[in-house]
Amino acid sequence: MRLTEITYGSALAVESYGPGFFRLGSHVLRGASLITPWDAGAWGGLEDVAPPLSLAGKIDVLLLGLGRDITVVPKAFRQALEAVGIGVEPMNTPAALRTYNVLLGEGRRVAAAVLPV
């Protein structure tokens, strides 16, 4: 088996996570967070659609980490993002973080909005 190291350049990759936090390099986020290749910060959760909407034209897909288990994405949240051309992919938070790093490594236009586990 041949292993290839993934490099992200200057993009922000998720290095680890745990109960209530996400680590991106030396930066630690606590609580619900919005992570993009160029920035990461607090997010107000599923009622806060404005920050993900501001990514229109910059990303193609938003990975939505819904905590430990997958729940229903509010219809208004999904419709607002899809109306501006952002696909929404709901999954549990660990899967969203892993998928974010994989797609980031492929150079895809991706972001992750994640709720803590």
C-alpha positions as CSV (number, residue, x, y, z in Angstrom):
1,M,0.0,0.0,0.0
2,R,1.3,3.4,-0.9
3,L,0.5,6.3,1.4
4,T,0.4,9.9,0.3
5,E,0.6,12.8,2.7
6,I,-2.2,15.3,2.2
7,T,-1.3,18.9,2.1
8,Y,-3.8,21.7,2.4
9,G,-1.5,24.7,1.6
10,S,-2.8,27.7,3.5
11,A,-6.3,26.3,3.8
12,L,-7.7,25.5,7.3
13,A,-8.1,21.8,7.9
14,V,-9.7,20.3,11.0
15,E,-7.0,18.6,13.0
16,S,-9.1,17.2,15.9
17,Y,-12.4,17.6,17.8
18,G,-13.9,16.5,21.0
19,P,-16.8,17.2,23.3
20,G,-17.8,20.8,22.5
21,F,-14.6,21.8,20.6
22,F,-12.9,21.8,17.2
23,R,-9.2,22.3,16.6
24,L,-7.8,23.9,13.4
25,G,-4.0,24.3,13.9
26,S,-3.5,26.4,17.0
27,H,-7.0,27.8,16.8
28,V,-9.7,26.1,19.0
29,L,-13.4,26.7,18.4
30,R,-16.0,26.0,21.1
31,G,-19.6,25.3,20.3
32,A,-21.4,25.5,16.9
33,S,-18.9,26.6,14.3
34,L,-18.6,27.6,10.6
35,I,-15.4,26.4,9.0
36,T,-14.2,27.5,5.6
37,P,-10.8,27.0,3.9
38,W,-9.9,30.6,4.7
39,D,-11.6,31.3,8.1
40,A,-13.4,29.6,11.0
41,G,-15.5,31.0,13.8
42,A,-18.7,30.7,15.9
43,W,-22.0,30.0,14.2
44,G,-25.5,30.5,15.7
45,G,-26.7,27.0,14.6
46,L,-29.6,26.0,12.3
47,E,-31.5,29.2,13.0
48,D,-28.5,31.3,11.8
49,V,-28.6,31.0,8.0
50,A,-26.9,34.4,7.3
51,P,-23.2,33.3,7.7
52,P,-23.6,30.3,5.4
53,L,-25.5,32.4,2.9
54,S,-22.6,34.9,2.8
55,L,-20.5,32.1,1.2
56,A,-22.6,32.1,-2.0
57,G,-20.2,32.1,-5.0
58,K,-17.3,31.0,-2.8
59,I,-18.4,27.4,-2.1
60,D,-20.4,24.7,-3.9
61,V,-21.4,22.6,-0.9
62,L,-22.0,23.1,2.8
63,L,-21.4,20.0,4.9
64,L,-23.8,20.2,7.8
65,G,-22.6,18.4,10.9
66,L,-25.7,17.9,13.1
67,G,-24.0,16.6,16.2
68,R,-23.8,13.0,17.3
69,D,-26.8,11.9,15.2
70,I,-28.4,13.1,12.0
71,T,-31.6,15.1,12.4
72,V,-33.9,16.8,9.9
73,V,-32.5,20.0,8.4
74,P,-35.0,22.8,8.7
75,K,-36.7,23.3,5.3
76,A,-36.2,27.1,5.3
77,F,-32.4,26.6,6.0
78,R,-31.9,24.2,3.1
79,Q,-34.1,26.2,0.7
80,A,-32.3,29.4,1.4
81,L,-28.9,27.9,0.7
82,E,-30.0,26.0,-2.4
83,A,-31.6,29.2,-3.8
84,V,-28.1,30.8,-3.9
85,G,-26.4,27.7,-5.4
86,I,-25.0,26.0,-2.2
87,G,-25.7,22.3,-1.9
88,V,-26.4,21.1,1.7
89,E,-25.2,17.7,2.8
90,P,-26.4,16.7,6.3
91,M,-24.5,14.1,8.3
92,N,-23.3,13.6,11.8
93,T,-20.5,16.0,12.9
94,P,-17.6,13.5,12.8
95,A,-18.5,12.5,9.3
96,A,-18.8,16.1,8.2
97,L,-15.4,16.9,9.6
98,R,-13.7,14.0,7.9
99,T,-15.5,14.7,4.6
100,Y,-14.5,18.4,4.8
101,N,-10.8,17.5,5.1
102,V,-11.0,15.0,2.2
103,L,-12.8,17.5,-0.1
104,L,-10.4,20.3,1.0
105,G,-7.5,18.1,0.1
106,E,-9.0,17.6,-3.4
107,G,-9.2,21.4,-3.8
108,R,-13.0,21.5,-3.7
109,R,-15.0,24.6,-2.8
110,V,-16.4,23.4,0.5
111,A,-17.3,24.6,4.0
112,A,-18.6,22.9,7.1
113,A,-21.2,24.2,9.6
114,V,-21.0,21.9,12.6
115,L,-22.8,21.4,15.9
116,P,-20.7,20.0,18.7
117,V,-20.7,16.3,19.7
